Amino acid sequence: AGAKDDTFNVLDLAEYTKNRPWWRKIFAPNSGSSAEKYNVATQLVIGGVTGWCTGFIFQKVGKLAATAVGGGFFLLQIANHTGYIKVDWNLVQRDVNKAKQQLKFHSSGNKIPPEVKSRADEVIIFLKKNVILTGGFAGGFLLGMAS
């Protein structure tokens, strides 16, 4: 008369992982290091391909940004020379001096904020756990920048 009818739900982990997207399997918060999941060749290929893509895009965007900044500076110089723009050089000099004083004030302490230090520590731990993947990424990045 006093017996309980306890029911339990069974979770099939094989089916659960099949239904998860591939990026969740790779980049899950508790996924561990890539060395535990992939062999060396796979890590090098993943790191190299992502590094190459990143380097290639970085190179193209860098050229575009340099062209835009240089072209904008050139146009501003032409506008200044022709009289369309008047620059108050005294105001510029005052602002530059103010910025120098602030830089001296902030650099005198040489203390890194704790949130920056903790993020840097997390990055170092990740790099140490995933040395092969990181090496592949660095090599791919350099190849992407060169192509």
Wavefront OBJ file of the C-alpha trace (Angstrom):
o trace
v 0.000 0.000 0.000
v 2.935 2.341 0.680
v 4.907 1.502 -2.481
v 5.933 4.396 -4.715
v 5.952 4.122 -8.441
v 9.138 6.025 -9.391
v 9.586 6.577 -13.087
v 12.804 7.671 -14.690
v 13.464 9.141 -18.086
v 16.337 7.506 -19.948
v 18.588 9.798 -21.955
v 20.386 8.118 -24.833
v 23.632 10.073 -25.179
v 24.397 8.647 -28.616
v 21.118 10.014 -29.977
v 21.635 13.295 -28.090
v 25.036 13.916 -29.711
v 23.726 12.978 -33.163
v 21.077 15.687 -32.875
v 23.545 18.394 -31.789
v 25.057 20.667 -34.463
v 28.733 20.021 -35.261
v 29.860 23.438 -34.009
v 28.415 22.719 -30.561
v 30.451 19.527 -30.409
v 33.645 21.409 -31.229
v 33.130 24.686 -29.379
v 31.075 23.584 -26.380
v 32.194 25.192 -23.111
v 33.125 21.844 -21.572
v 34.595 20.375 -24.723
v 38.143 20.149 -23.363
v 41.245 20.503 -25.474
v 41.294 19.531 -29.104
v 44.162 17.122 -28.376
v 41.711 14.902 -26.494
v 39.267 14.758 -29.423
v 41.272 14.867 -32.677
v 44.472 13.364 -33.999
v 47.447 15.547 -34.947
v 46.704 15.663 -38.687
v 43.107 16.745 -38.112
v 44.199 19.460 -35.704
v 46.777 20.763 -38.176
v 44.258 20.782 -41.031
v 41.578 22.553 -38.953
v 44.078 25.105 -37.646
v 45.709 25.619 -41.044
v 42.470 26.108 -42.956
v 40.958 28.490 -40.412
v 44.260 30.360 -40.161
v 44.576 30.683 -43.933
v 40.998 31.971 -44.250
v 41.550 34.453 -41.435
v 44.861 35.660 -42.883
v 43.435 36.032 -46.381
v 40.439 38.038 -45.157
v 42.668 40.088 -42.827
v 44.948 40.935 -45.760
v 42.072 42.005 -48.031
v 40.329 44.048 -45.347
v 43.664 45.588 -44.322
v 44.354 46.755 -47.869
v 40.844 48.166 -48.145
v 41.140 49.960 -44.794
v 44.570 51.386 -45.674
v 43.246 52.624 -49.007
v 40.215 54.229 -47.355
v 42.252 55.938 -44.625
v 44.945 57.087 -47.045
v 42.394 58.322 -49.568
v 40.440 60.150 -46.880
v 43.609 61.791 -45.576
v 44.549 62.788 -49.129
v 41.114 64.331 -49.729
v 41.274 66.221 -46.433
v 44.701 67.627 -47.367
v 43.384 68.784 -50.736
v 40.352 70.384 -49.063
v 42.627 72.099 -46.543
v 45.003 73.337 -49.234
v 42.206 74.739 -51.419
v 40.601 76.526 -48.467
v 37.480 74.412 -47.980
v 38.690 73.387 -44.517
v 40.470 75.566 -41.983
v 42.409 73.720 -39.281
v 42.836 75.371 -35.880
v 46.393 74.150 -35.207
v 46.457 75.713 -31.722
v 43.450 73.585 -30.758
v 45.089 70.503 -32.255
v 48.313 71.141 -30.304
v 46.375 71.640 -27.056
v 44.459 68.374 -27.535
v 47.662 66.477 -28.361
v 49.319 67.801 -25.199
v 46.272 66.807 -23.147
v 46.389 63.290 -24.623
v 50.114 63.034 -23.813
v 49.439 63.964 -20.182
v 46.708 61.332 -19.907
v 48.992 58.686 -21.407
v 51.741 59.564 -18.919
v 49.237 59.363 -16.052
v 47.850 55.965 -17.115
v 51.230 54.438 -17.931
v 52.824 55.467 -14.623
v 50.912 52.813 -12.632
v 51.881 49.838 -14.831
v 49.069 47.811 -13.289
v 47.006 45.512 -15.465
v 43.309 45.463 -14.553
v 42.239 42.074 -13.131
v 39.673 41.411 -15.855
v 42.333 41.836 -18.557
v 44.734 39.611 -16.625
v 42.131 36.863 -16.220
v 41.271 36.940 -19.943
v 44.964 36.786 -20.830
v 45.366 33.794 -18.507
v 42.428 32.050 -20.200
v 44.008 32.610 -23.610
v 47.365 31.249 -22.429
v 45.702 28.147 -20.961
v 43.826 27.567 -24.240
v 47.021 27.967 -26.273
v 48.884 25.514 -24.036
v 46.117 22.918 -24.262
v 45.809 23.270 -28.040
v 49.403 23.727 -29.181
v 49.049 21.802 -32.444
v 45.825 23.542 -33.428
v 47.362 26.922 -32.584
v 50.501 26.132 -34.579
v 48.418 25.144 -37.583
v 46.403 28.341 -37.263
v 49.548 30.499 -37.058
v 51.058 28.833 -40.133
v 47.803 29.102 -42.061
v 47.430 32.736 -41.044
v 50.878 33.580 -42.388
v 50.157 31.717 -45.635
v 46.832 33.548 -45.943
v 48.563 36.887 -45.455
v 51.118 35.993 -48.132
v 48.547 34.904 -50.737
l 1 2 3 4 5 6 7 8 9 10 11 12 13 14 15 16 17 18 19 20 21 22 23 24 25 26 27 28 29 30 31 32 33 34 35 36 37 38 39 40 41 42 43 44 45 46 47 48 49 50 51 52 53 54 55 56 57 58 59 60 61 62 63 64 65 66 67 68 69 70 71 72 73 74 75 76 77 78 79 80 81 82 83 84 85 86 87 88 89 90 91 92 93 94 95 96 97 98 99 100 101 102 103 104 105 106 107 108 109 110 111 112 113 114 115 116 117 118 119 120 121 122 123 124 125 126 127 128 129 130 131 132 133 134 135 136 137 138 139 140 141 142 143 144 145 146 147
